[in-house]
Amino acid sequence: MARIEAPRLGLGTLSVPGIIRAQLELQGYQIAQDNDPVWVGLVDLSECRPDQVADALAASDSKYQIALVAPEQTALASEAMRHGAQDYLLLPLDADHLVSQLARLMQLEQDQADMVACSPRSRQLLMLAHRAAQTDASVLLTGESGTGKEQLARFIHRYSPRADGPFLAVNCAAIPEAMLESLLFGHVKGAFTGAHADKPGKFEAASGGTLLLDEIGELPLLLQAKLLRVLQEREVERLGAHHGIALDIRIIAATNQDLRQAVAEGRFREDLFYRLDVLPLKTVPLRERREDILPLAEHFLTQYGEGSRCHFSDAARQVLMGHDWPGNVRELENTVQRALVMRRGSALQVAELGLPASVQAMPIPVEAESGLKASKRQAEFQYIVDVLRRFDGHRSRSAEALGMTTRALRYKLAQMREQGMDIDRLLQPSDAA
């Protein structure tokens, strides 16, 4: 589980009353000084125009940003969320609201230890999912195929009060219609030919937990009507039965379709759509969160047991970054698996990725930074290299000495490579001072 030692807040030019500072210190938070790393930044947008929001957030060198807006600036708050702010607070700043917001971020930081979320949009999505987990309302997950909707559903279940109950997933598009009704709702003996005994359906089996209805847009209209009744009455009636069975269940639905369009075309019931669309969450295509590509690729190396024995060459990293990933995370995972099968050495090369020849290596951009900020970042990177040298490149021991998780260290190394640093060369004995 991730731990944050003495989390520091970046205030920028914001003036915070002494009573709020005192309350923050009592909760274990620190106000960052000029050279301190910042965990969360409070970004005052009250004097910003909508076209200045993105730049104001980008100027905050912190992992998370909380936008601060005046009560009449709700449109500005929405713009901030669109550009990656994790949440917003209204001015004047209220100590209780701020502490509560920070506590949610701390909990999210701990709970996302097994999730890869490096881009602002991914972290924002996880925070919304974490909030959704605390309720029992229906969640509708939308987004392209392969963007991780089922993983997000499992995240919601894992950090919900139902975590000790079952998590079941049903792909509504993969099961013949004739079988789907019995699978979902169950049947009693004699309900149809071959029904030799009573059998509970997935709704009953998921009691006390969560049921994911994947590809909900493919559910036939007849079953949509029956599903609506289950959601309304909180009970299910088996095929052939004459009484209902009470349910204690949370429903998450997922689809890569535009359900609003499906409603307009008469393919999906409008009343069911609004019953499911209580908490809508949209996953982000991988091409729109490129900061996640290399950390995800490293994650898959570790997942398949090769993270300590091989790595991507710099050329392979650039090609990974340059690909548009139409199959999203699922395609990236398959690419990493293929490269591991085809590899001829410890460094995975471009040819072993098996990506189309048309993919061009993308020069990984270097951020335009002020001299002070660039110097701070360079000093941090050099310190990480020095610690890695001390432990002969051992990631776990180095992370412990640096006071961070191994996953956080991998993310830092990915950042360093994005800045053009050849980590492997820097760690060679011949380069040691």
ZIQUISUL-V179912 format. One line per field, one symbol per residue. ss: DSSP state (a for helix, b for strand, c for the rest). psi: psi as a letter, one per 20 degrees, with the letter a starting at -180 (. if undefined). A space follows every 50 residues. Layout:
ss = ???
psi = ???
//
This chain:
ss = cccccccbbbcccccccaaaaaaaaacccbbccccccbbbbbbbccccca aaaaaaaacccbbbbbbbbbcccaaaaaaaaaccccbbbbbcccaaaaaa aaaaaaaaaaaaaacccccaaaaaaaaaaaaaacccccbbbbccccccaa aaaaaaaaccccccccbbbbbcccccaaaaaaaaacbcccccccccccbc caaaaccccbbbbbcaaaccaaaaaaaaaaaaacbbccbcccccbbcccb bbbbbcccaaaaaacccccaaaaaaaccbbbbcccaaaccaaaaaaaaaa aaacccccccbbcaaaaaaaaacccccaaaaaaaaaaaaaaaccccbbca aaacccccccccccccccccaaaaaaaaaaaaaaaaaaaaccccaaaaaa aacccaaaaaaaaaaaaaccccaaaaccaaacc
psi = pqqopmppppicjpopqhhggghghhijqqppahjqqpgppooojhjqrh iigghghhiomrgqpoppqqhjkhhhghhghhjiqhaqqqqqppgggggg ghhghggghghjhjqonhqhhghgghgghhghhirjqqpoprrqpjjkgh hhghggghkrijhirqoqppoiiipqhhhgghggirrrpjhrpinirqpq ahgghjpibpppnqlhiipqhghgghgggghgikqqoqpirjqrpqqnqp ppqqqjrnhghhghjjippghhghhhlgnpppqpqhijmiiigghgghgh gghjjjhiirrprhhhghhghiqimhjbhgggghgggghhhiqiahoprg hihkqqhipqpppoqpqoqrggghggghhgghggggggghkkjogghggg hikrrhghghgghggghhjjpnggghiqhiiq.
//
